[in-house]
Amino acid sequence: MPDIIDPIDLTRSLIRCPSVTPADAGALAVLQDALEGMGFSCTRYPFAQGKERVDNLYARLGTSAPNFCYAGHVDVVPVGDAGQWRHNPFGGEIEDGYIWGRGAADMKGGIAAFVAAVSEFIGERASFGGSISFLITGDEEGPAINGTKKLLEAITAKGEIIDHCLVGEPTNPNTLGEMIKIGRRGSLNGVIKVIGTQGHVAYPDLAGNPVPVMLKLLTALTSKKLDDGNANFQPSNLEITSVDVGNPAHNVIAETATAKFNIRFNTEHSGEDLLAWIEAETKTAQRGFGGHIELDLTIPGRPFLTTPCAFSTKLSAAIKNVTGRTPSLSTSGGTSDARFITHYAPVVEFGLVGKTIHQVNECARVDDIKNLMQIYKGFLVRYFEDV
């Protein structure tokens, strides 16, 4: 029987690997050693595009269905100004009941909790009638090109089937047990470039000012109410994130104006309808303008919803048993790699508290990691009880 893994020790070991996207820095090796010691079959999947190389890991224990998969990432965002940190951001120090370090909450602490939960679960129930797998990526915090999406394609090509998936993102706003994510809004990125003719402000008839055209277009985009939301999603919103003319002079009409925006949209939209609307408003703004408008529109993630079912019910029961709280089922927040997984299996997200993620002095409560381990273990018991 494999040794029971301490989730706190494993969290600290993972934090001590400075795995800023796309660097692995030994984090996957730490995880692989722990999983292989428990009997998992581990395969590394390195992918590259351009100069970027990302390593990923798929591990499985068992060969029969159902295959329950835990998905996560060992890569982290940069630390910022390390001098502002209370402790070494890659030290994994424990103080005042917290583990401090980049990735403590997002999401090395969650991964460690699930590994430890599996070690206890199989220690008590060596034969559980199915399979447990880990799908761990190294670029969730980056462009997400060489991680989960390609890893899913690769393992599927080898015949792997995932029946249900839990992503260990830090879903709780303030307290462990508050929230399960059962879906996410989609994301649309837009860049608008209005190109006119540079000239002197005293002779506007000899120039083509792109700024009024840009203002007209942005006003049209921001004045439209996209929707009222629905039973599962909050209303969609468009936010302008940058407007730039790059003109230091008062007496010069600039040639070009550029703006960036993002739309977080719900299931009231396909994505294509938003693209068509933006293009139509652009044509309207173009009328009477001697220059031209260029658009760069991308949809890096589409909205999805995992309809509440026995999967989320069993997870909720495990959470309530440990914390006494009945979690809300939410679709709030940004995107995650669950947007890729939803095309392969029902997926929900639950992990630690996310108040400090991406901040200086990221940390996670020691007791939260231990309790999360018990939640994950209780869920595994419930998930495989009928197998």
C-alpha positions in Angstrom: 0.0 0.0 0.0 1.5 3.4 -0.9 2.3 5.9 1.8 -0.3 8.6 2.6 0.8 11.9 1.1 0.9 15.0 3.2 -0.9 17.8 1.2 1.1 20.5 3.0 4.5 19.1 2.3 3.5 18.5 -1.4 2.2 22.1 -1.7 5.5 23.5 -0.4 7.5 21.3 -2.8 5.5 22.5 -5.7 5.7 26.1 -4.7 9.5 25.8 -4.5 9.5 25.1 -8.2 9.5 28.6 -9.9 7.3 27.4 -12.8 6.4 30.8 -14.3 4.7 30.1 -17.7 5.9 28.4 -19.7 8.8 27.1 -17.5 8.2 23.8 -15.7 11.1 24.3 -13.3 10.7 20.7 -11.9 7.1 21.0 -10.8 5.9 18.2 -13.1 8.7 16.0 -11.9 7.6 16.5 -8.3 4.1 15.6 -9.2 5.1 12.7 -11.3 7.2 11.2 -8.5 4.3 11.4 -6.1 1.8 9.8 -8.6 4.1 7.0 -9.7 4.7 6.2 -6.1 1.0 5.6 -5.9 0.9 3.3 -8.9 -0.1 5.8 -11.6 1.1 5.4 -15.1 2.5 8.8 -16.2 3.2 10.2 -19.7 4.7 13.5 -20.4 3.4 15.5 -23.4 5.7 18.3 -24.5 4.3 20.6 -27.2 6.0 23.5 -29.0 4.9 26.4 -31.1 7.5 28.9 -32.3 10.0 29.4 -29.5 7.7 28.3 -26.7 7.9 24.8 -25.4 5.4 23.6 -22.8 5.5 20.3 -20.9 2.3 18.6 -19.8 1.4 15.4 -17.8 -1.3 12.8 -18.1 -1.4 10.2 -15.4 -3.9 7.3 -14.9 -4.5 4.7 -12.2 -6.7 1.9 -13.4 -7.9 0.8 -16.8 -11.7 0.5 -16.5 -14.5 3.0 -16.7 -15.6 5.3 -15.4 -12.4 7.4 -15.7 -12.6 10.4 -13.3 -10.1 13.1 -14.2 -8.7 15.9 -12.1 -7.4 18.8 -14.2 -5.1 21.6 -13.3 -2.0 23.6 -14.0 1.4 23.9 -12.3 2.4 27.0 -14.2 2.1 30.4 -12.4 2.1 34.1 -13.2 5.2 36.2 -12.5 5.8 37.4 -8.9 6.0 41.1 -9.7 8.2 43.0 -7.3 9.7 40.2 -5.2 10.8 42.8 -2.6 7.2 43.5 -1.7 6.6 39.9 -0.7 6.3 38.9 2.9 8.3 35.8 2.2 10.3 34.4 -0.7 7.6 33.9 -3.4 9.0 30.5 -4.2 9.9 29.5 -0.6 6.6 27.9 0.5 7.0 29.3 4.0 4.3 28.7 6.6 3.4 31.5 9.0 0.2 32.6 10.8 -1.6 29.5 9.5 -0.9 30.2 5.9 1.4 28.8 3.2 2.9 31.8 1.3 4.1 31.7 -2.2 3.2 32.0 -5.9 0.8 29.2 -6.8 -0.3 28.5 -3.2 -3.9 29.1 -4.1 -3.7 29.1 -7.9 -3.4 26.2 -8.0 -0.6 24.1 -6.5 -2.3 23.8 -3.2 -5.4 22.4 -4.9 -3.4 19.9 -6.9 -1.6 18.7 -3.7 -4.9 18.3 -1.9 -6.2 16.1 -4.7 -3.1 14.0 -4.8 -3.2 13.5 -1.1 -7.0 12.7 -1.3 -6.3 10.0 -3.8 -3.5 8.5 -1.6 -6.0 8.2 1.3 -8.8 6.9 -0.9 -6.8 4.1 -2.6 -5.2 3.3 0.8 -8.6 2.5 2.1 -10.1 1.1 -1.1 -7.5 -0.4 -3.4 -10.1 -1.7 -5.7 -12.7 1.0 -6.6 -14.1 -0.2 -9.9 -12.9 2.5 -12.2 -10.0 4.8 -13.0 -8.6 8.1 -11.6 -6.5 10.4 -13.9 -4.7 13.6 -13.8 -4.5 16.1 -16.7 -1.9 18.7 -15.7 -0.8 21.5 -18.0 2.0 24.0 -18.1 0.5 27.0 -19.9 -2.9 27.8 -18.4 -1.6 31.2 -17.3 -0.2 31.8 -20.7 -1.6 31.7 -24.2 -3.1 28.2 -23.5 -2.0 27.0 -26.9 0.4 24.1 -25.9 -1.5 22.9 -22.9 -4.9 21.4 -22.1 -6.3 21.7 -25.7 -3.4 19.8 -27.3 -3.2 17.4 -24.4 -6.8 16.4 -24.7 -6.4 15.9 -28.4 -3.3 13.7 -27.9 -4.8 11.4 -25.2 -8.1 11.1 -27.1 -6.1 10.0 -30.2 -4.6 7.2 -28.0 -8.1 6.1 -27.0 -8.4 7.7 -23.6 -12.0 8.6 -22.5 -12.7 10.9 -19.6 -16.2 10.4 -18.1 -16.2 13.4 -15.7 -13.6 16.1 -14.9 -13.0 18.3 -11.9 -10.8 21.4 -12.5 -9.1 22.5 -9.2 -9.2 26.3 -9.9 -9.7 28.4 -6.8 -13.4 29.0 -7.1 -14.3 30.3 -3.6 -14.4 34.1 -3.2 -13.9 34.3 0.5 -14.4 31.0 2.3 -13.9 27.3 1.4 -17.1 25.7 0.4 -18.9 28.8 -1.0 -18.9 28.1 -4.8 -18.7 25.5 -7.5 -18.3 26.7 -11.0 -20.6 24.8 -13.4 -19.8 27.0 -16.4 -18.0 30.0 -17.7 -18.8 33.0 -20.0 -17.1 33.2 -23.3 -14.5 35.8 -24.2 -14.2 37.9 -27.4 -11.1 40.1 -27.9 -11.2 43.0 -30.3 -8.7 45.4 -31.8 -9.9 48.4 -33.9 -7.6 50.4 -36.0 -8.9 53.5 -37.7 -6.5 54.8 -40.4 -7.0 58.3 -41.8 -4.6 60.9 -43.1 -2.2 63.0 -41.0 -2.4 66.7 -41.3 -2.4 70.2 -39.6 -5.3 71.0 -37.3 -5.7 74.3 -39.0 -6.4 72.6 -42.4 -8.7 69.7 -41.5 -10.0 69.5 -45.0 -6.6 68.3 -46.0 -6.5 65.5 -43.4 -8.6 62.6 -42.4 -9.1 62.5 -38.7 -9.5 59.0 -37.4 -10.5 60.0 -33.8 -14.1 61.1 -34.4 -14.7 57.9 -36.4 -13.2 55.8 -33.5 -15.4 57.6 -31.0 -18.4 57.0 -33.1 -17.7 53.3 -33.4 -16.9 52.9 -29.7 -20.0 54.8 -28.7 -22.1 52.4 -30.8 -20.5 49.4 -29.3 -20.8 50.5 -25.7 -24.3 51.9 -25.9 -25.9 48.5 -26.9 -27.3 46.4 -24.1 -26.1 42.9 -25.1 -28.6 40.9 -23.0 -30.2 40.6 -19.6 -28.4 37.4 -18.7 -30.4 34.2 -17.9 -31.0 31.7 -15.2 -27.4 30.5 -15.2 -25.4 33.5 -16.4 -25.0 37.2 -15.6 -25.5 39.7 -18.4 -22.8 40.0 -21.0 -20.5 43.0 -20.9 -18.2 44.9 -23.3 -15.3 46.7 -21.8 -12.9 49.1 -23.6 -9.4 48.3 -22.3 -7.3 50.7 -24.4 -7.6 53.8 -26.7 -4.4 55.1 -28.2 -3.6 57.7 -30.8 0.1 58.0 -30.0 0.1 61.7 -30.8 2.1 64.1 -28.5 1.3 67.2 -30.5 -1.7 69.6 -30.2 -1.5 70.9 -33.7 -1.3 67.6 -35.6 -4.2 65.4 -36.7 -2.9 61.8 -36.2 -3.0 59.3 -38.9 -4.1 56.3 -36.8 -6.3 55.6 -33.7 -6.3 52.2 -32.1 -8.6 50.7 -29.5 -8.9 47.4 -27.7 -11.9 45.8 -26.1 -13.2 42.6 -24.6 -16.6 41.1 -24.4 -17.5 38.5 -21.8 -20.6 36.8 -23.2 -23.1 34.2 -22.0 -25.0 31.5 -23.7 -27.5 34.1 -25.1 -24.8 34.5 -27.8 -23.0 32.1 -30.2 -20.1 34.4 -30.7 -20.6 34.6 -34.4 -23.6 36.9 -33.8 -21.3 39.3 -31.9 -18.8 39.3 -34.6 -21.5 40.1 -37.2 -22.8 43.0 -35.0 -19.3 44.5 -34.6 -18.6 44.3 -38.3 -22.0 45.9 -39.1 -21.3 48.8 -36.7 -17.9 49.2 -38.3 -19.4 49.5 -41.7 -21.8 52.2 -40.4 -18.9 54.1 -38.8 -17.0 53.9 -42.1 -19.6 55.7 -44.1 -18.4 59.1 -45.3 -14.9 58.5 -44.0 -12.1 58.7 -46.5 -9.8 56.3 -44.6 -10.5 52.8 -43.6 -11.1 50.7 -40.5 -9.3 47.4 -39.7 -10.6 44.8 -37.3 -8.8 42.0 -35.5 -11.5 39.9 -33.7 -10.8 36.6 -31.9 -12.8 34.3 -29.6 -10.4 32.5 -27.3 -13.2 30.9 -25.3 -16.9 30.2 -25.8 -19.5 30.0 -23.0 -20.4 26.6 -21.6 -22.7 25.1 -18.9 -22.6 21.8 -17.2 -26.2 21.2 -16.3 -26.5 20.3 -12.6 -26.6 16.5 -12.2 -25.4 13.7 -9.9 -21.8 14.8 -10.5 -22.3 18.3 -9.0 -24.7 16.9 -6.4 -22.1 14.5 -5.1 -19.4 17.2 -5.0 -21.8 19.5 -3.1 -22.5 16.8 -0.6 -18.8 16.3 0.0 -18.3 20.0 0.5 -21.2 20.3 2.9 -20.0 17.3 4.9 -16.6 19.0 5.6 -17.5 22.7 5.7 -21.2 22.7 6.7 -21.8 24.9 3.7 -24.0 24.3 0.6 -22.1 25.8 -2.3 -23.7 28.0 -4.9 -23.5 26.8 -8.5 -22.0 29.7 -10.4 -20.8 30.7 -13.9 -19.1 33.9 -12.7 -15.5 35.0 -13.3 -13.1 34.7 -16.1 -12.2 31.8 -18.4 -10.4 28.6 -17.5 -9.2 25.5 -19.2 -12.6 24.0 -18.5 -13.6 25.7 -21.8 -11.6 23.0 -23.6 -12.6 20.1 -21.4 -16.3 20.7 -21.8 -16.0 19.3 -25.4 -14.9 15.9 -24.0 -16.7 15.4 -20.7 -19.0 17.0 -18.1 -16.7 19.4 -16.2 -17.0 21.5 -13.0 -14.5 23.5 -11.0 -13.8 23.6 -7.3 -10.7 24.5 -5.3 -9.3 26.9 -2.8 -10.1 30.5 -1.9 -9.0 32.9 -4.7 -8.7 36.2 -2.9 -4.9 36.5 -3.2 -4.4 34.9 -6.6 -2.1 36.8 -9.0 -1.3 39.2 -6.2 1.8 40.0 -4.1 1.8 37.7 -1.1 -0.4 35.0 -2.6 -1.2 32.5 0.1 -3.6 29.7 1.2 -4.8 28.7 4.6 -3.1 25.5 5.8 -6.5 24.3 7.2 -8.2 25.0 3.9 -5.8 22.8 2.0 -6.3 20.0 4.6 -10.1 20.4 4.4 -10.0 20.5 0.6 -8.2 17.2 0.7 -11.1 15.8 2.8 -13.6 17.2 0.4 -11.9 15.7 -2.6 -11.6 12.3 -0.8 -15.3 12.4 0.2 -16.2 13.2 -3.4 -14.2 10.2 -4.7 -16.0 7.9 -2.2 -19.4 9.2 -3.5 -18.4 9.1 -7.1 -17.3 5.5 -7.1 -19.8 4.2 -4.6 -22.1 2.8 -7.3 -19.4 1.4 -9.5 
